[in-house]
């Protein structure tokens, strides 16, 4: 197979996945459709190295992971998160619920390694799934390597309908309060947001903007990623710390001191390609999956997702009670761990639009429901899942 034919085929699969997700309003996740098509391809006529043949060998994928996780760190604003401290605590409680229930009951049914591999993808997204998949593969755990990818692909089916259901209940309650004069629209402090933007790139404030080229943005991202790698290597004799976890931490620090700007990779016009390469590398992990292996994965998959959801509900309910947040909103926030952005945004907006056609009522619901959903997904998928993956992978 020629390189360009391989590229056309794999990118076409990703597009079909997106197309189905858009047509079904994200009820059928794009990653599920893409995974099924990749499996069918591998079981029929795809060469085993089609992703590498298309131009994304493992070395390229690892480079993209460094850039993407460092870029994740640039999105973290301590000031913005401080406003949503209740959301953060609820999100962390939901994650703790997953860990407690899976370790408490999952280890009775499965071995510890299965539980270790299951938790980070269940809490997070593509990056944590990839870290666990690669770690399992390096440890010779082929089935668990595929298991990490399959959990990432399938967990949205549990998350989407439940989130929509509880958000509708929460939305109806808020609407009733608003119509009775018990609720007002929340307003954002635009001036503070603008002030924070002005603090970007403090270290290069005297440099003419024309020199801040795409290459300079890539260079700074690469430097921060290299420092994370170097620190991981220096700490290796004393403690095992994943360089990817350090990329996240260093990205936050580099942004706060003005070395990186927010959304550096997007501004360098590289985010879309980076995600493309990373998604292809994720699905490359399915090449070793046989039909028998997929059947063997089915039972632990259903049980782990089921236990995870139960843990999320119990712990988010308790934390919601303590913080005086409704059980519906608390559960919805914890469920964002199963899909993250942009699904958290899409589901919330669709629920709001379904509840009312009045523009002012939609604005009120948006101001109360959307910020916690976005922050919840950011905390679990972007931050905690990467930290958990970097920690758990050392025990495989």
C-alpha positions as a Markdown table, in Angstrom:
| # | Residue | x | y | z |
|---|---|---|---|---|
| 1 | Unk | 0.0 | 0.0 | 0.0 |
| 2 | Unk | 1.3 | 3.5 | -0.9 |
| 3 | Unk | 1.8 | 6.1 | 1.8 |
| 4 | Unk | -0.8 | 8.4 | 0.4 |
| 5 | Unk | -3.5 | 5.7 | 0.0 |
| 6 | Unk | -2.8 | 4.8 | 3.7 |
| 7 | Unk | -3.2 | 8.4 | 4.7 |
| 8 | Unk | -6.4 | 8.8 | 2.7 |
| 9 | Unk | -7.9 | 5.6 | 4.4 |
| 10 | Unk | -7.1 | 6.5 | 8.0 |
| 11 | Unk | -8.1 | 10.1 | 7.7 |
| 12 | Unk | -11.3 | 9.1 | 6.0 |
| 13 | Unk | -12.1 | 6.9 | 9.0 |
| 14 | Unk | -11.7 | 9.8 | 11.4 |
| 15 | Unk | -13.9 | 12.0 | 9.2 |
| 16 | Unk | -16.6 | 9.3 | 9.0 |
| 17 | Unk | -16.5 | 9.1 | 12.8 |
| 18 | Unk | -17.0 | 12.9 | 13.1 |
| 19 | Unk | -19.8 | 12.8 | 10.5 |
| 20 | Unk | -21.7 | 10.2 | 12.5 |
| 21 | Unk | -21.2 | 12.1 | 15.7 |
| 22 | Unk | -22.5 | 15.4 | 14.2 |
| 23 | Unk | -25.5 | 13.7 | 12.6 |
| 24 | Unk | -26.4 | 12.0 | 15.9 |
| 25 | Unk | -25.6 | 15.1 | 18.0 |
| 26 | Unk | -22.8 | 13.2 | 19.7 |
| 27 | Unk | -25.0 | 10.4 | 20.9 |
| 28 | Unk | -22.8 | 8.0 | 18.9 |
| 29 | Unk | -19.3 | 9.0 | 19.8 |
| 30 | Unk | -16.9 | 9.6 | 16.9 |
| 31 | Unk | -14.2 | 7.5 | 18.6 |
| 32 | Unk | -16.5 | 4.5 | 18.7 |
| 33 | Unk | -17.3 | 4.7 | 15.0 |
| 34 | Unk | -13.6 | 5.2 | 14.1 |
| 35 | Unk | -12.5 | 2.3 | 16.4 |
| 36 | Unk | -15.0 | -0.1 | 14.8 |
| 37 | Unk | -13.9 | 0.9 | 11.3 |
| 38 | Unk | -10.2 | 0.5 | 12.2 |
| 39 | Unk | -10.9 | -3.0 | 13.7 |
| 40 | Unk | -12.8 | -4.0 | 10.5 |
| 41 | Unk | -9.9 | -2.7 | 8.5 |
| 42 | Unk | -7.3 | -4.6 | 10.5 |
| 43 | Unk | -9.4 | -7.8 | 10.3 |
| 44 | Unk | -9.6 | -7.5 | 6.6 |
| 45 | Unk | -7.2 | -5.7 | 4.3 |
| 46 | Unk | -5.3 | -3.0 | 6.3 |
| 47 | Unk | -1.6 | -3.7 | 6.7 |
| 48 | Unk | -0.6 | -3.9 | 10.4 |
| 49 | Unk | 1.6 | -0.8 | 10.1 |
| 50 | Unk | -0.9 | 1.4 | 8.2 |
| 51 | Unk | -0.6 | 4.3 | 10.7 |
| 52 | Unk | 3.2 | 4.3 | 10.5 |
| 53 | Unk | 2.9 | 3.9 | 6.7 |
| 54 | Unk | 0.6 | 6.9 | 6.6 |
| 55 | Unk | 3.3 | 9.0 | 8.3 |
| 56 | Unk | 2.7 | 8.7 | 12.0 |
| 57 | Unk | 5.3 | 6.3 | 13.5 |
| 58 | Unk | 5.6 | 6.0 | 17.3 |
| 59 | Unk | 8.4 | 8.6 | 17.5 |
| 60 | Unk | 6.2 | 11.2 | 15.9 |
| 61 | Unk | 3.3 | 10.4 | 18.2 |
| 62 | Unk | 5.5 | 10.7 | 21.3 |
| 63 | Unk | 6.6 | 14.2 | 20.1 |
| 64 | Unk | 3.0 | 15.2 | 19.6 |
| 65 | Unk | 2.1 | 13.9 | 23.1 |
| 66 | Unk | 4.8 | 16.1 | 24.6 |
| 67 | Unk | 3.6 | 19.2 | 22.7 |
| 68 | Unk | -0.1 | 18.5 | 23.5 |
| 69 | Unk | 0.3 | 17.9 | 27.2 |
| 70 | Unk | 2.5 | 21.0 | 27.6 |
| 71 | Unk | -0.2 | 22.9 | 25.7 |
| 72 | Unk | -2.8 | 21.5 | 28.2 |
| 73 | Unk | -0.8 | 23.2 | 31.0 |
| 74 | Unk | -1.2 | 26.6 | 29.3 |
| 75 | Unk | -5.0 | 26.4 | 29.6 |
| 76 | Unk | -4.9 | 26.3 | 33.4 |
| 77 | Unk | -5.7 | 29.6 | 35.1 |
| 78 | Unk | -5.6 | 29.5 | 38.9 |
| 79 | Unk | -7.8 | 32.6 | 39.1 |
| 80 | Unk | -10.5 | 31.1 | 36.9 |
| 81 | Unk | -10.5 | 27.8 | 38.7 |
| 82 | Unk | -10.7 | 29.5 | 42.1 |
| 83 | Unk | -14.2 | 30.7 | 41.2 |
| 84 | Unk | -15.3 | 27.1 | 40.6 |
| 85 | Unk | -13.8 | 25.6 | 43.8 |
| 86 | Unk | -17.0 | 23.7 | 44.6 |
| 87 | Unk | -16.9 | 22.2 | 41.1 |
| 88 | Unk | -13.3 | 21.1 | 41.5 |
| 89 | Unk | -14.1 | 19.4 | 44.8 |
| 90 | Unk | -17.1 | 17.6 | 43.3 |
| 91 | Unk | -15.0 | 16.5 | 40.3 |
| 92 | Unk | -12.2 | 15.2 | 42.6 |
| 93 | Unk | -14.8 | 13.4 | 44.8 |
| 94 | Unk | -16.2 | 11.7 | 41.7 |
| 95 | Unk | -12.7 | 10.6 | 40.7 |
| 96 | Unk | -12.1 | 9.3 | 44.2 |
| 97 | Unk | -15.3 | 7.3 | 43.9 |
| 98 | Unk | -14.1 | 5.6 | 40.8 |
| 99 | Unk | -10.8 | 4.7 | 42.5 |
| 100 | Unk | -12.3 | 3.5 | 45.7 |
| 101 | Unk | -15.0 | 1.4 | 44.2 |
| 102 | Unk | -12.8 | -0.2 | 41.5 |
| 103 | Unk | -10.0 | -1.0 | 43.9 |
| 104 | Unk | -12.6 | -2.1 | 46.5 |
| 105 | Unk | -14.7 | -4.3 | 44.3 |
| 106 | Unk | -12.9 | -4.5 | 41.0 |
| 107 | Unk | -9.9 | -6.3 | 42.5 |
| 108 | Unk | -12.2 | -9.0 | 43.8 |
| 109 | Unk | -13.3 | -9.9 | 40.2 |
| 110 | Unk | -10.1 | -9.0 | 38.3 |
| 111 | Unk | -6.4 | -8.7 | 38.9 |
| 112 | Unk | -4.9 | -5.5 | 40.1 |
| 113 | Unk | -3.2 | -4.7 | 36.8 |
| 114 | Unk | -6.6 | -4.7 | 35.0 |
| 115 | Unk | -7.9 | -2.1 | 37.6 |
| 116 | Unk | -4.8 | 0.0 | 37.3 |
| 117 | Unk | -5.1 | 0.1 | 33.5 |
| 118 | Unk | -8.9 | 0.8 | 33.7 |
| 119 | Unk | -8.9 | 3.8 | 36.0 |
| 120 | Unk | -6.9 | 6.6 | 34.1 |
| 121 | Unk | -8.8 | 6.1 | 30.8 |
| 122 | Unk | -12.1 | 6.0 | 32.7 |
| 123 | Unk | -11.2 | 9.3 | 34.5 |
| 124 | Unk | -9.8 | 10.9 | 31.4 |
| 125 | Unk | -9.4 | 11.0 | 27.7 |
| 126 | Unk | -7.0 | 10.2 | 24.8 |
| 127 | Unk | -3.7 | 11.1 | 26.5 |
| 128 | Unk | -4.3 | 9.0 | 29.7 |
| 129 | Unk | -5.6 | 6.1 | 27.6 |
| 130 | Unk | -2.5 | 6.2 | 25.4 |
| 131 | Unk | -0.1 | 6.4 | 28.4 |
| 132 | Unk | -1.7 | 3.3 | 29.9 |
| 133 | Unk | -1.9 | 1.5 | 26.6 |
| 134 | Unk | 1.8 | 2.0 | 25.9 |
| 135 | Unk | 2.7 | 1.1 | 29.5 |
| 136 | Unk | 0.8 | -2.1 | 29.3 |
| 137 | Unk | 2.3 | -3.0 | 25.9 |
| 138 | Unk | 5.8 | -2.4 | 27.3 |
| 139 | Unk | 5.0 | -4.6 | 30.3 |
| 140 | Unk | 4.0 | -7.4 | 27.8 |
| 141 | Unk | 0.3 | -7.1 | 28.7 |
| 142 | Unk | -1.1 | -7.1 | 25.2 |
| 143 | Unk | -4.8 | -7.6 | 26.1 |
| 144 | Unk | -4.7 | -4.8 | 28.7 |
| 145 | Unk | -3.0 | -2.5 | 26.1 |
| 146 | Unk | -6.1 | -2.9 | 23.9 |
| 147 | Unk | -8.3 | -2.7 | 27.0 |
| 148 | Unk | -7.1 | 0.9 | 27.8 |
| 149 | Unk | -8.1 | 2.0 | 24.3 |
| 150 | Unk | -11.4 | 0.2 | 24.3 |
| 151 | Unk | -12.5 | 1.8 | 27.6 |
| 152 | Unk | -11.7 | 5.3 | 26.2 |
| 153 | Unk | -13.7 | 4.4 | 23.1 |
| 154 | Unk | -16.8 | 3.0 | 25.0 |
| 155 | Unk | -17.2 | 5.1 | 28.1 |
| 156 | Unk | -19.1 | 7.9 | 26.4 |
| 157 | Unk | -22.0 | 5.5 | 25.9 |
| 158 | Unk | -22.5 | 5.5 | 29.7 |
| 159 | Unk | -21.8 | 9.2 | 30.1 |
| 160 | Unk | -23.8 | 10.9 | 27.4 |
| 161 | Unk | -27.4 | 9.7 | 28.2 |
| 162 | Unk | -26.9 | 9.9 | 32.0 |
| 163 | Unk | -25.5 | 13.4 | 31.7 |
| 164 | Unk | -28.4 | 14.6 | 29.5 |
| 165 | Unk | -30.9 | 13.1 | 31.9 |
| 166 | Unk | -29.6 | 14.7 | 35.1 |
| 167 | Unk | -28.9 | 18.1 | 33.3 |
| 168 | Unk | -32.5 | 18.2 | 32.2 |
| 169 | Unk | -33.7 | 17.7 | 35.7 |
| 170 | Unk | -31.3 | 20.4 | 37.0 |
| 171 | Unk | -32.4 | 22.7 | 34.2 |
| 172 | Unk | -36.1 | 22.4 | 35.0 |
| 173 | Unk | -35.4 | 23.2 | 38.6 |
| 174 | Unk | -33.4 | 26.3 | 37.7 |
| 175 | Unk | -36.0 | 27.4 | 35.2 |
| 176 | Unk | -38.7 | 27.1 | 37.9 |
| 177 | Unk | -36.6 | 29.2 | 40.3 |
| 178 | Unk | -35.9 | 31.8 | 37.7 |
| 179 | Unk | -39.6 | 32.1 | 36.7 |
| 180 | Unk | -40.4 | 32.5 | 40.4 |
| 181 | Unk | -37.8 | 35.3 | 40.8 |
| 182 | Unk | -35.5 | 33.1 | 43.0 |
| 183 | Unk | -32.6 | 33.0 | 40.5 |
| 184 | Unk | -30.6 | 35.6 | 38.6 |
| 185 | Unk | -28.1 | 35.4 | 35.7 |
| 186 | Unk | -24.4 | 35.1 | 36.7 |
| 187 | Unk | -22.2 | 37.7 | 35.0 |
| 188 | Unk | -18.6 | 37.1 | 34.1 |
| 189 | Unk | -15.9 | 39.6 | 35.1 |
| 190 | Unk | -14.6 | 40.5 | 31.6 |
| 191 | Unk | -12.1 | 43.1 | 32.9 |
| 192 | Unk | -10.2 | 40.5 | 34.9 |
| 193 | Unk | -10.1 | 38.2 | 31.9 |
| 194 | Unk | -8.7 | 41.0 | 29.7 |
| 195 | Unk | -6.1 | 41.8 | 32.4 |
| 196 | Unk | -4.9 | 38.2 | 32.6 |
| 197 | Unk | -4.5 | 38.2 | 28.8 |
| 198 | Unk | -2.2 | 41.3 | 29.1 |
| 199 | Unk | 0.1 | 39.3 | 31.4 |
| 200 | Unk | 0.9 | 36.7 | 28.7 |
| 201 | Unk | 4.5 | 36.5 | 27.5 |
| 202 | Unk | 5.8 | 38.8 | 30.3 |
| 203 | Unk | 9.3 | 37.5 | 29.6 |
| 204 | Unk | 9.2 | 38.7 | 26.0 |
| 205 | Unk | 7.3 | 41.9 | 26.6 |
| 206 | Unk | 10.0 | 44.0 | 24.9 |
| 207 | Unk | 10.3 | 41.7 | 21.9 |
| 208 | Unk | 8.5 | 42.9 | 18.8 |
| 209 | Unk | 5.4 | 40.8 | 18.0 |
| 210 | Unk | 6.6 | 40.1 | 14.5 |
| 211 | Unk | 9.3 | 37.8 | 16.0 |
| 212 | Unk | 6.7 | 35.6 | 17.8 |
| 213 | Unk | 6.4 | 33.3 | 14.8 |
| 214 | Unk | 5.0 | 29.8 | 14.7 |
| 215 | Unk | 8.5 | 28.4 | 15.0 |
| 216 | Unk | 9.2 | 30.4 | 18.1 |
| 217 | Unk | 6.0 | 29.1 | 19.7 |
| 218 | Unk | 7.0 | 25.5 | 18.8 |
| 219 | Unk | 10.5 | 26.2 | 20.1 |
| 220 | Unk | 9.2 | 27.3 | 23.5 |
| 221 | Unk | 6.8 | 24.3 | 23.8 |
| 222 | Unk | 9.7 | 22.0 | 22.9 |
| 223 | Unk | 11.9 | 23.6 | 25.5 |
| 224 | Unk | 9.3 | 23.2 | 28.3 |
| 225 | Unk | 8.7 | 19.6 | 27.1 |
| 226 | Unk | 12.5 | 18.9 | 27.2 |
| 227 | Unk | 12.8 | 20.4 | 30.7 |
| 228 | Unk | 10.0 | 18.0 | 31.8 |
| 229 | Unk | 11.8 | 15.1 | 30.3 |
| 230 | Unk | 15.1 | 16.1 | 31.8 |
| 231 | Unk | 13.6 | 16.5 | 35.2 |
| 232 | Unk | 12.0 | 13.0 | 34.9 |
| 233 | Unk | 15.3 | 11.5 | 34.1 |
| 234 | Unk | 17.1 | 13.3 | 37.0 |
| 235 | Unk | 14.4 | 12.1 | 39.4 |
| 236 | Unk | 14.5 | 8.5 | 38.1 |
| 237 | Unk | 17.0 | 7.1 | 40.6 |
| 238 | Unk | 14.9 | 8.4 | 43.5 |
| 239 | Unk | 11.3 | 8.4 | 42.3 |
| 240 | Unk | 9.5 | 7.4 | 39.1 |
| 241 | Unk | 7.6 | 10.5 | 37.7 |
| 242 | Unk | 6.2 | 10.4 | 34.2 |
| 243 | Unk | 7.6 | 13.1 | 32.0 |
| 244 | Unk | 4.0 | 13.7 | 30.7 |
| 245 | Unk | 2.8 | 14.6 | 34.2 |
| 246 | Unk | 5.8 | 17.0 | 34.5 |
| 247 | Unk | 4.9 | 18.5 | 31.0 |
| 248 | Unk | 1.5 | 19.4 | 32.5 |
| 249 | Unk | 3.1 | 21.0 | 35.6 |
| 250 | Unk | 5.8 | 22.8 | 33.7 |
| 251 | Unk | 3.2 | 24.1 | 31.2 |
| 252 | Unk | 1.3 | 25.7 | 34.0 |
| 253 | Unk | 4.5 | 27.2 | 35.4 |
| 254 | Unk | 5.8 | 28.4 | 32.1 |
| 255 | Unk | 2.5 | 30.1 | 31.4 |
| 256 | Unk | 2.3 | 31.8 | 34.8 |
| 257 | Unk | 5.8 | 33.2 | 34.4 |
| 258 | Unk | 5.1 | 34.5 | 30.9 |
| 259 | Unk | 7.3 | 32.0 | 28.9 |
| 260 | Unk | 4.3 | 30.4 | 27.1 |
| 261 | Unk | 1.0 | 32.0 | 26.1 |
| 262 | Unk | -2.4 | 30.3 | 26.5 |
| 263 | Unk | -3.3 | 27.9 | 23.7 |
| 264 | Unk | 0.3 | 28.0 | 22.3 |
| 265 | Unk | -0.2 | 25.0 | 20.0 |
| 266 | Unk | -3.5 | 26.5 | 18.6 |
| 267 | Unk | -1.7 | 29.8 | 18.0 |
| 268 | Unk | 1.1 | 28.0 | 16.2 |
| 269 | Unk | -1.5 | 26.4 | 13.9 |
| 270 | Unk | -0.5 | 22.9 | 15.0 |
| 271 | Unk | -3.3 | 21.7 | 17.3 |
| 272 | Unk | -5.4 | 20.1 | 14.6 |
| 273 | Unk | -2.5 | 18.2 | 13.1 |
| 274 | Unk | -1.3 | 17.1 | 16.6 |
| 275 | Unk | -4.7 | 15.7 | 17.5 |
| 276 | Unk | -4.9 | 14.0 | 14.1 |
| 277 | Unk | -1.6 | 12.3 | 14.7 |
| 278 | Unk | -2.4 | 11.3 | 18.2 |
| 279 | Unk | -5.8 | 9.9 | 17.3 |
| 280 | Unk | -4.2 | 7.8 | 14.6 |
| 281 | Unk | -1.7 | 6.5 | 17.1 |
| 282 | Unk | -4.4 | 5.6 | 19.6 |
| 283 | Unk | -6.2 | 3.5 | 17.0 |
| 284 | Unk | -2.9 | 2.0 | 15.9 |
| 285 | Unk | -3.1 | 0.2 | 19.3 |
| 286 | Unk | -6.1 | -1.8 | 18.0 |
| 287 | Unk | -4.0 | -3.7 | 15.4 |
| 288 | Unk | -3.2 | -6.5 | 17.9 |
| 289 | Unk | -6.9 | -6.9 | 18.8 |
| 290 | Unk | -8.4 | -10.1 | 17.6 |
| 291 | Unk | -12.1 | -10.9 | 17.7 |
| 292 | Unk | -11.5 | -13.4 | 20.6 |
| 293 | Unk | -9.6 | -10.7 | 22.5 |
| 294 | Unk | -12.4 | -8.2 | 22.1 |
| 295 | Unk | -14.9 | -10.8 | 23.5 |
| 296 | Unk | -12.5 | -11.3 | 26.4 |
| 297 | Unk | -12.4 | -7.6 | 27.1 |
| 298 | Unk | -16.2 | -7.2 | 27.1 |
| 299 | Unk | -16.9 | -8.4 | 30.6 |
| 300 | Unk | -14.2 | -6.3 | 32.4 |
| 301 | Unk | -15.2 | -3.4 | 30.2 |
| 302 | Unk | -18.9 | -3.4 | 31.3 |
| 303 | Unk | -18.0 | -4.1 | 34.9 |
| 304 | Unk | -15.3 | -1.4 | 35.2 |
| 305 | Unk | -17.5 | 1.3 | 33.6 |
| 306 | Unk | -20.5 | 0.2 | 35.8 |
| 307 | Unk | -18.4 | 0.3 | 39.0 |
| 308 | Unk | -16.9 | 3.6 | 37.9 |
| 309 | Unk | -20.3 | 5.3 | 37.4 |
| 310 | Unk | -21.6 | 3.9 | 40.8 |
| 311 | Unk | -18.5 | 5.3 | 42.5 |
| 312 | Unk | -19.0 | 8.7 | 40.9 |
| 313 | Unk | -22.6 | 8.9 | 41.9 |
| 314 | Unk | -22.1 | 8.0 | 45.6 |
| 315 | Unk | -19.1 | 10.3 | 46.2 |
| 316 | Unk | -20.4 | 13.2 | 44.2 |
| 317 | Unk | -23.7 | 12.9 | 46.0 |
| 318 | Unk | -22.0 | 13.1 | 49.3 |
| 319 | Unk | -19.8 | 16.1 | 48.3 |
| 320 | Unk | -22.8 | 17.8 | 46.8 |
| 321 | Unk | -24.6 | 17.5 | 50.1 |
| 322 | Unk | -21.7 | 19.0 | 52.0 |
| 323 | Unk | -21.3 | 21.9 | 49.5 |
| 324 | Unk | -25.1 | 22.4 | 49.1 |
| 325 | Unk | -25.0 | 21.6 | 45.4 |
| 326 | Unk | -27.9 | 19.7 | 43.9 |
| 327 | Unk | -27.3 | 16.0 | 43.4 |
| 328 | Unk | -28.1 | 16.4 | 39.7 |
| 329 | Unk | -25.5 | 19.0 | 39.1 |
| 330 | Unk | -23.0 | 17.2 | 41.2 |
| 331 | Unk | -23.5 | 14.0 | 39.3 |
| 332 | Unk | -23.4 | 15.8 | 36.0 |
| 333 | Unk | -20.1 | 17.4 | 36.9 |
| 334 | Unk | -18.5 | 14.1 | 37.9 |
| 335 | Unk | -19.8 | 12.4 | 34.7 |
| 336 | Unk | -17.7 | 14.8 | 32.6 |
| 337 | Unk | -14.8 | 12.5 | 33.4 |
| 338 | Unk | -16.2 | 10.0 | 30.9 |
| 339 | Unk | -15.9 | 12.3 | 27.9 |
| 340 | Unk | -14.5 | 15.8 | 28.7 |
| 341 | Unk | -14.5 | 18.7 | 26.1 |
| 342 | Unk | -16.1 | 19.2 | 23.6 |
| 343 | Unk | -18.9 | 16.7 | 24.6 |
| 344 | Unk | -19.5 | 18.5 | 27.9 |
| 345 | Unk | -20.2 | 21.7 | 26.0 |
| 346 | Unk | -22.3 | 20.1 | 23.3 |
| 347 | Unk | -24.5 | 18.1 | 25.8 |
| 348 | Unk | -25.1 | 21.1 | 28.1 |
| 349 | Unk | -26.0 | 23.5 | 25.2 |
| 350 | Unk | -28.3 | 20.9 | 23.6 |
| 351 | Unk | -30.1 | 20.3 | 27.0 |
| 352 | Unk | -30.5 | 24.1 | 27.5 |
| 353 | Unk | -31.9 | 24.6 | 24.0 |
| 354 | Unk | -34.4 | 21.7 | 24.5 |
| 355 | Unk | -35.7 | 23.1 | 27.8 |
| 356 | Unk | -36.6 | 26.6 | 26.6 |
| 357 | Unk | -36.9 | 28.8 | 23.5 |
| 358 | Unk | -36.7 | 32.0 | 25.4 |
| 359 | Unk | -33.2 | 33.6 | 24.8 |
| 360 | Unk | -33.0 | 35.2 | 28.3 |
| 361 | Unk | -33.9 | 31.9 | 30.0 |
| 362 | Unk | -31.2 | 30.2 | 27.9 |
| 363 | Unk | -28.6 | 32.7 | 29.0 |
| 364 | Unk | -29.6 | 32.2 | 32.7 |
| 365 | Unk | -29.3 | 28.4 | 32.4 |
| 366 | Unk | -26.0 | 28.7 | 30.5 |
| 367 | Unk | -24.5 | 31.0 | 33.1 |
| 368 | Unk | -25.4 | 28.5 | 35.9 |
| 369 | Unk | -24.8 | 25.1 | 34.1 |
| 370 | Unk | -22.1 | 25.5 | 31.5 |
| 371 | Unk | -19.1 | 26.9 | 33.6 |
| 372 | Unk | -19.2 | 23.9 | 36.2 |
| 373 | Unk | -19.5 | 21.4 | 33.3 |
| 374 | Unk | -16.5 | 22.8 | 31.5 |
| 375 | Unk | -14.4 | 23.1 | 34.6 |
| 376 | Unk | -15.4 | 19.6 | 35.7 |
| 377 | Unk | -14.3 | 18.1 | 32.4 |
| 378 | Unk | -11.1 | 20.1 | 32.5 |
| 379 | Unk | -10.1 | 19.0 | 36.0 |
| 380 | Unk | -10.8 | 15.3 | 35.4 |
| 381 | Unk | -9.8 | 14.8 | 31.8 |
| 382 | Unk | -7.0 | 17.3 | 31.4 |
| 383 | Unk | -5.3 | 17.3 | 34.7 |
| 384 | Unk | -6.1 | 14.4 | 37.1 |
| 385 | Unk | -6.3 | 11.7 | 34.5 |
| 386 | Unk | -2.8 | 12.5 | 33.2 |
| 387 | Unk | -1.4 | 12.5 | 36.8 |
| 388 | Unk | -3.1 | 9.2 | 37.6 |
| 389 | Unk | -1.8 | 7.6 | 34.3 |
| 390 | Unk | 1.7 | 8.8 | 35.0 |
| 391 | Unk | 1.5 | 7.3 | 38.5 |
| 392 | Unk | -0.3 | 4.0 | 37.8 |
| 393 | Unk | 1.8 | 3.1 | 34.7 |
| 394 | Unk | 4.8 | 2.7 | 37.0 |
| 395 | Unk | 3.1 | -0.2 | 38.8 |
| 396 | Unk | 2.4 | -2.3 | 35.7 |
